Amino acid sequence: MDSTRSLPEREESLSGNRTWFGRAALTLLVAALVALFLLFVTLPVASLFLRISPEAFLQSLAEPVVLDALSLSLATATVSTAIVVVFGTPLALVNARHEYPGRAIVDTLTDLPIVLPPAVAGIALLMAFGRRGVVGQHLDHLGINIAFTTAAVILAQVFVASPFYIRQARASFEAVDRLYEDAARTLGATPATVALRVTIPLAWGGLVSGAILSFARALGEFGATIMFAGNFQGRTQTMPLAIYTTMQGDLSAAISLAIILVAISFGVIASVKIMTRRSF
């Protein structure tokens, strides 16, 4: 049959076969790499659920160390997120809408906590707000002590979590069409009214996503907290610190706290995806 085909036709057939085998090999390689990566990510998380029974999990939830860490983490992460939103929203809006000298420096300083090692952030906060710190020594004369208190936990969380909100908020403000703002100004609206009634509502989905990411980062903070706030149960021991402590004596409590954080993290990712879809 092949003898009746011309040479160009046979060469074209061989080339087509090589192309098909090449695509098939590439597909198998990509599938294998994806499967290995997913296995690498899901296996450790699944192992948490396999290492503890539902009864032991529920029993660990009643432990004081778990309850104290959970309540403290949720309370401090909520407060720190509120602080980040209040102070970060105007900064993000200004950087998204206005050019001014030094804006690049402000953006760099805003993003710095993302790449700064948590231990460095912790010792930097201690040198600034500790009893003998640059600011802390003056506060100490007034009888105000921040280091190794619940306030230190909040400050550490604000420091490390603020970039996640500010970056998302700025991107959301930049995505708002200025046509709507210009229309509001032509109707006599003040800059504050434009921001509150036009810009922020249009960027609301992105702002909520950024706040959720900031909350999750604050909830999972470890390095800066242990350096600046210490590890005192009921006062500064958040869930990551409690996991570190209970690992030495109560593995079930550590796993239970880890599972709670996994569930919260999953909820955060799902919430961000939903909010992102709604904003477009």
C-alpha positions as CSV (number, residue, x, y, z in Angstrom):
1,M,0.0,0.0,0.0
2,D,2.8,2.4,1.0
3,S,4.6,1.7,-2.4
4,T,1.8,3.5,-4.2
5,R,2.4,6.7,-2.2
6,S,4.8,9.3,-3.3
7,L,7.9,10.1,-1.3
8,P,6.6,13.5,-0.1
9,E,3.5,11.8,1.1
10,R,5.5,9.2,3.1
11,E,7.7,11.9,4.6
12,E,4.6,13.9,5.6
13,S,3.2,10.8,7.3
14,L,6.4,10.1,9.2
15,S,6.5,13.8,10.3
16,G,2.9,13.6,11.5
17,N,3.7,10.5,13.5
18,R,6.7,12.1,15.1
19,T,4.6,15.1,16.0
20,W,1.9,13.0,17.5
21,F,4.4,11.0,19.6
22,G,6.1,14.2,20.7
23,R,2.8,15.7,21.8
24,A,1.9,12.5,23.6
25,A,5.2,12.4,25.4
26,L,5.0,16.0,26.4
27,T,1.4,15.5,27.7
28,L,2.5,12.5,29.8
29,L,5.5,14.4,31.2
30,V,3.3,17.4,32.2
31,A,0.7,15.1,33.7
32,A,3.4,13.3,35.8
33,L,4.9,16.6,37.0
34,V,1.4,18.0,37.9
35,A,0.5,14.7,39.7
36,L,3.8,14.7,41.7
37,F,3.3,18.3,42.7
38,L,-0.3,17.8,43.8
39,L,0.8,14.7,45.7
40,F,3.6,16.7,47.4
41,V,1.1,19.4,48.5
42,T,-1.8,17.2,49.5
43,L,0.0,14.4,51.2
44,P,1.3,16.4,54.2
45,V,-2.1,18.0,54.7
46,A,-3.9,14.7,54.4
47,S,-1.5,13.2,56.9
48,L,-2.8,15.6,59.6
49,F,-6.3,14.2,59.3
50,L,-5.0,10.6,59.1
51,R,-2.9,10.9,62.3
52,I,-5.7,11.8,64.6
53,S,-9.1,10.3,65.2
54,P,-12.3,12.4,65.3
55,E,-12.7,11.6,69.0
56,A,-9.1,12.7,69.9
57,F,-9.6,15.8,67.8
58,L,-12.8,16.8,69.7
59,Q,-11.1,16.0,73.0
60,S,-8.1,18.1,72.2
61,L,-10.4,21.1,71.4
62,A,-11.4,21.2,75.0
63,E,-7.8,21.6,76.2
64,P,-7.1,25.0,77.7
65,V,-4.1,25.6,75.6
66,V,-6.1,25.0,72.5
67,L,-9.0,27.2,73.5
68,D,-6.7,30.0,74.7
69,A,-4.7,30.0,71.5
70,L,-7.7,29.9,69.3
71,S,-9.5,32.7,71.0
72,L,-6.4,34.9,71.2
73,S,-5.5,34.3,67.6
74,L,-9.0,35.1,66.3
75,A,-9.2,38.2,68.4
76,T,-5.8,39.6,67.6
77,A,-6.0,38.8,63.9
78,T,-9.4,40.6,63.7
79,V,-8.1,43.7,65.5
80,S,-4.9,43.8,63.4
81,T,-6.9,43.4,60.2
82,A,-9.1,46.3,61.2
83,I,-6.1,48.4,61.8
84,V,-4.6,47.5,58.5
85,V,-7.8,48.3,56.7
86,V,-8.2,51.7,58.4
87,F,-4.7,52.9,57.8
88,G,-3.9,51.0,54.6
89,T,-6.9,52.0,52.6
90,P,-6.0,55.7,52.3
91,L,-2.4,54.9,51.5
92,A,-3.4,52.5,48.8
93,L,-5.9,55.0,47.3
94,V,-3.3,57.8,47.3
95,N,-0.6,55.6,45.7
96,A,-3.1,54.4,43.1
97,R,-4.4,57.8,42.1
98,H,-1.7,60.4,42.7
99,E,1.9,60.9,41.7
100,Y,4.2,62.5,44.3
101,P,7.9,62.6,45.1
102,G,9.0,59.5,46.9
103,R,6.1,57.3,45.9
104,A,8.4,54.5,44.8
105,I,10.1,54.6,48.1
106,V,6.8,54.4,49.9
107,D,5.8,51.4,47.8
108,T,9.1,49.7,48.5
109,L,8.8,50.3,52.3
110,T,5.2,49.0,52.1
111,D,6.3,45.8,50.5
112,L,9.3,45.3,52.6
113,P,7.6,43.1,55.3
114,I,6.8,40.5,52.6
115,V,10.4,39.7,51.9
116,L,11.8,40.5,55.4
117,P,12.5,37.3,57.5
118,P,10.0,37.1,60.3
119,A,12.7,36.9,62.9
120,V,14.2,40.1,61.6
121,A,10.8,41.7,61.8
122,G,10.5,40.6,65.4
123,I,13.8,41.9,66.5
124,A,13.3,45.2,64.6
125,L,9.9,45.7,66.4
126,L,11.7,44.9,69.7
127,M,14.4,47.4,69.1
128,A,11.7,50.0,68.2
129,F,9.0,49.3,70.8
130,G,10.8,47.3,73.5
131,R,11.4,48.8,76.9
132,R,14.8,50.1,75.8
133,G,13.8,50.6,72.2
134,V,13.9,53.8,70.2
135,V,10.2,54.6,71.0
136,G,9.7,52.1,73.8
137,Q,12.0,53.9,76.2
138,H,9.9,57.0,76.0
139,L,6.7,55.0,76.4
140,D,8.2,53.2,79.4
141,H,8.6,56.6,81.2
142,L,4.9,57.0,80.8
143,G,4.2,53.5,82.2
144,I,3.4,52.0,78.9
145,N,5.0,48.6,78.1
146,I,4.3,47.0,74.7
147,A,6.8,44.2,74.3
148,F,5.6,40.8,75.5
149,T,2.0,41.8,75.7
150,T,-1.1,41.2,73.6
151,A,-0.5,44.6,72.1
152,A,2.8,43.3,70.8
153,V,1.1,40.4,69.1
154,I,-1.2,42.8,67.3
155,L,1.7,45.1,66.2
156,A,3.6,42.1,64.9
157,Q,0.6,40.9,62.9
158,V,0.0,44.4,61.5
159,F,3.6,44.7,60.5
160,V,3.7,41.4,58.5
161,A,0.1,41.4,57.2
162,S,-0.3,45.0,56.0
163,P,1.4,44.5,52.6
164,F,-1.1,41.8,51.6
165,Y,-4.0,44.2,52.0
166,I,-2.3,47.3,50.7
167,R,-1.1,45.6,47.5
168,Q,-4.5,44.2,46.8
169,A,-6.3,47.4,47.6
170,R,-4.0,49.5,45.3
171,A,-4.5,47.0,42.4
172,S,-8.3,47.2,43.0
173,F,-8.3,51.0,43.0
174,E,-6.2,51.1,39.9
175,A,-8.7,48.8,38.1
176,V,-11.5,51.3,38.8
177,D,-12.3,53.4,35.7
178,R,-11.6,57.1,36.4
179,L,-14.5,58.0,34.2
180,Y,-16.9,57.4,37.1
181,E,-14.8,59.5,39.4
182,D,-14.6,62.3,36.9
183,A,-18.4,62.2,36.4
184,A,-18.9,62.5,40.2
185,R,-16.5,65.5,40.3
186,T,-18.4,67.3,37.5
187,L,-21.5,66.9,39.7
188,G,-19.8,68.7,42.5
189,A,-18.7,65.8,44.7
190,T,-15.7,66.4,46.9
191,P,-12.6,64.2,46.8
192,A,-13.7,62.5,50.0
193,T,-17.2,61.9,48.6
194,V,-15.8,60.5,45.4
195,A,-13.7,58.1,47.4
196,L,-16.4,57.0,49.8
197,R,-19.3,56.9,47.3
198,V,-17.6,55.9,44.0
199,T,-14.1,54.5,44.2
200,I,-14.3,52.3,47.3
201,P,-17.7,50.7,46.4
202,L,-16.4,49.9,42.9
203,A,-13.3,48.3,44.4
204,W,-15.1,46.6,47.2
205,G,-14.6,43.1,46.1
206,G,-10.8,43.5,45.9
207,L,-10.7,45.3,49.2
208,V,-12.5,42.4,50.9
209,S,-10.2,39.9,49.3
210,G,-7.2,41.8,50.5
211,A,-8.6,42.0,54.0
212,I,-9.2,38.3,54.1
213,L,-5.6,37.6,52.9
214,S,-4.3,40.0,55.6
215,F,-6.4,38.2,58.2
216,A,-5.0,34.9,57.2
217,R,-1.4,36.2,57.2
218,A,-1.9,37.6,60.7
219,L,-3.5,34.4,61.9
220,G,-0.4,32.4,60.8
221,E,2.3,34.7,62.0
222,F,5.0,33.0,64.1
223,G,8.5,34.4,63.9
224,A,7.9,38.1,64.6
225,T,5.4,37.3,67.3
226,I,7.7,34.9,69.3
227,M,10.5,37.4,69.1
228,F,8.6,40.5,70.0
229,A,5.7,39.2,72.1
230,G,7.0,36.0,73.6
231,N,5.1,32.8,74.1
232,F,2.8,33.2,77.1
233,Q,-0.4,31.1,77.2
234,G,-3.5,33.2,77.3
235,R,-1.6,36.5,76.6
236,T,0.7,36.1,73.6
237,Q,0.5,32.4,72.6
238,T,-1.3,32.4,69.3
239,M,-2.1,29.2,67.4
240,P,1.2,28.8,65.6
241,L,3.1,29.3,68.8
242,A,0.8,26.8,70.6
243,I,1.5,24.3,67.9
244,Y,5.3,24.8,68.5
245,T,4.8,24.4,72.2
246,T,2.4,21.5,72.3
247,M,4.5,19.5,69.8
248,Q,6.9,18.8,72.7
249,G,4.3,17.1,74.9
250,D,0.8,16.9,73.4
251,L,0.9,15.9,69.8
252,S,-2.8,15.6,69.5
253,A,-3.3,19.2,70.6
254,A,-0.7,20.3,68.1
255,I,-2.4,18.4,65.3
256,S,-5.8,19.7,66.3
257,L,-4.6,23.3,66.1
258,A,-2.9,22.6,62.8
259,I,-6.2,21.1,61.4
260,I,-8.0,24.3,62.5
261,L,-5.5,26.4,60.7
262,V,-5.8,24.3,57.6
263,A,-9.6,24.6,57.6
264,I,-9.3,28.4,58.0
265,S,-6.7,28.6,55.2
266,F,-8.9,26.6,52.9
267,G,-11.8,28.9,53.8
268,V,-9.7,32.0,53.1
269,I,-8.6,30.7,49.7
270,A,-12.2,29.9,48.8
271,S,-13.5,33.3,50.0
272,V,-10.8,35.1,48.0
273,K,-11.7,33.2,44.8
274,I,-15.4,33.9,45.3
275,M,-14.8,37.6,45.9
276,T,-12.4,37.9,43.0
277,R,-15.0,36.4,40.6
278,R,-17.7,38.7,41.9
279,S,-15.5,41.8,41.4
280,F,-15.0,41.1,37.6
